[in-house]
Amino acid sequence: MATWRKAFPSRFLQASDLDTPITATIDRVEMVDVAPNEPSKLVAFFKEANVKGVVLNLTRCEAITDIAGDDDTAAWPGVTVQLVKGSTRFQNRRVACISIQKPLVTSDVGF
């Protein structure tokens, strides 16, 4: 076990789940109640059964929009993304986060 966070699994993907990048295809995007007494949030669910849904924030939505070429979430199913562990600043400190990027294709890097 790489981190104690794995001892407390979530129903949604967490940065601590990303030991290596995951390439996955969006199945659907829907509003979900992710926490009691909080507003519903957009969540991307994937076709791959072993990949948990990802709670979407503004940055992740913008990344998927860039990859899909469309800001309409109804157009996102079928779009393949890569989920990677990134970092961001939160409350004045650097923390791990989930970043979404376009999957690398070997021809994109000259191989």
N, C-alpha and C positions, 0 to 999 in steps of 0.2 A: 504494500500500500504506500503510494508516494506521498499522500497528504491525509491528515485527519479528516478533511472535508469529505473524502470518499466514504467515511463511516456514516455519513448523514445524507443519503441519496435524495435528490430532488426529482420531481416529475418532469422538470425542464432541464435542459443542458446547462451546465455551469462551466466556468473557465477551468475549474479544477478537473473536469472530465476530459479535457483536451491535452492528453499526453503527447499526441501527434495530431496533425491536421486531419480533418474529416471532410471528404468530398461527398455531398449529398444532393439529391434532387427534391425540390419543393413539391409537395403533394397538395397542400392547401394552406391558406392563411386565414385565421379567424380570430375574433375577439373572444378572450377567455378570462374568467375570473381567476387570477393567479394568487391572490391573497385576500383574506377576509377584510372587509371594510376599506377596500381600495378599489378604484375604478378598474374596469376590465382593460386588458392590454392586448395588442396584436401579438399573435404567436404563429410562427411558421412551423408547420409539421412536414415531415419528410417521408418519401416513399420507402426509404430503407428502414426496415423494422427495428434495427438496433440503434437508431439515432433518435434521441429525445427531441422534442420540440424546443425551439429557441424563442424566448421572449424578445420581441423587437422593440428597439428604441429608435430615436430619430436617426442616429448614425447608421444603424444596421439597415433601416429602411432605405436610406440614401444609397448605401452600398448595393442593395438588391436592385434598386431602381437603375443604377448605373449598369449593372450586369444584364438585367432584363431589357433595358432600353424602354421601360415603361413604368410610370409611377402608379398604375392601377394594380392593386393587389390581386385582382381577378386574373391578371395576365401573368402572374408569377408562377403558378403551377407548371412544372416541366422545366423550370430554370435550375441549372446545376450551379451550386455555390461551394466554396471551400470555407469551412469553419476552422479558425485558428485561434490559439491563445495569444492575446495581445495585452497591452497595458494602457491604462488611462489614469488621469488624475481625478481623485475623488476626495473631498474634504481635506485638501492640501497634502495628499500623499499619493504615491503611485500604487495602483492596485491592478490585479489581473482582470481581464475582461475577455469576452468573446468578440472577435472581429470576423467580419464576413468579407471575402474577397472572391474575385473571379478565379476559378481553378487554373493552375498553370498547365499549359500544353507544351510538350517538349519542343515543338516547332517555335514556340514563343521565346525560347531561350537559346535557340541556335543548335539544338541537338537533333 
